[in-house]
Each structure stands twice: as structure tokens, then as C-alpha cells.
Amino acid sequence: MELALRRKRLILRSERIRFEISLRGTALQRRLERFDQITAIARKITSKSVLMTIVSAVLYFSGSKRPMRFIGRGLMWVSMAKRVLNLYRTFVPRQR
């Protein structure tokens, strides 16, 4: 009797844990889908003309003291984004 009760508790616990894992997996899948969307957008805007437009807008709206700081940070972020995209392309196979 005690063994059957313990078995029932373990089965219920196992089912609960499986459900929690599936919820976390679904949340992770949504995040990865969002990341895929963001990388697709980033690939579209990595052209030089768009980049120059963004830099020009930053220079225009930043005032006189901040342009170099914004340019430096912007170039750093572009460089990091390109590296991340290259890593992503290396490790994630394309779906066809």
C-alpha cells in the first residue's frame, strides 16, 4: 500500500516536471524565433547606404559635443553585431 502511494506521488511529480519543462521549452522557442526575426532585420540594414543614413541622423540630432562619442559607440555596436551574425551563421544551419 505504501509503495503504491509512493509510486503514484512520483508519477504525479514526474508529470508536473514534464509540464514545466515543456513550458520553458515553448518560451525558449519564442525567444529564438524573435532572435531570428531581429537577425533578419539586421541583415537587411547592414548595407552601407543605410548605415551612412543612420550615422548622419545621429550626427544631426546629437549636437556639437557628442558626435564622435556616438560614432565610436555606433561603430563598436556594428562591429559586434557583425561578429554575432557570423557566429550565428556558423552554428545555426539555414532552413531551406
N, C-alpha and C positions, 0 to 999 in steps of 0.2 A: 504494500500500500504506500509506504513512504517513498519507495523507489519510483513508483508510478507518478506520484505527485512531483518529485524532483525532476523526472523526465519531462513532465508537462510544463513546468516552470522554465526549464532550459529551452524547450521548443518555442514557447512564447517569447522568451528573451531573444532567441535567435531570429525570430520573425521581426521583432521590433528593430533589432540592429540592422537587418537586411533592408528594412524600410528606410531607416535613417541614412544608410549608405546610398540607396537609390536617390533620395532627395538631394544629398550632397553631389552626387554624380550629375544630376539634372542641372543644379546650379552651376557646376563647373562647366558643363557643356554650354550653357547660356553665355558664360563669360568668354569662353573660347570662340563662340560664334561672334560675339561683339568684337573681340580682338581681330578676327578675320575681316570684319567689316572695316575696322579702323585701318588695318594694313592695306586693304584695297583702296581706301581713300588716300592714304599716304602715297601709294604708288602712283596715283593719278596726279597728285600735286607736286611730284618731285621734278617736274620739268623746270628748266632754267627760267623761262619767262614768268611762270607763276611765282617762283622763288624771288625773282627780282621785283615783282609787284608787291609781294609781302614785305620785302626789305624797304622798298620805297615808302610804303604806307607806315611802317614803323618809324622811319626817319621823319616823315612828315608830322606824325602825331606825337613824337617823343619830346619835341622841344630842342633846345640848343645843347644842353649838357649831357644828355643821355644817349645820343645815337651810337657812339662806339660801344658802350656797355650793352645796349640792345643787340647790336650787330654781333658782338662777341658771343653773347648768350645764344642768339639765333643760330650762328654757325655751329656752335657746340651741339645744340639740340638736333640740327640737321645731320651732323656727323654721327651722333649717337643713333638717330633714327635709321640711318642707312646701315649702320652696323647691326642693329637689331633686325632689320628686314633681311639682311644677308644671313644672319644666324637662323632666322625663321625659315627662310627658303632652304637652308641646308638641312634642317632637321624635320621639317614638315613636308611630306610629299604632296605634290599638286594633285588635285582631284580632276579627273577627266571624264 
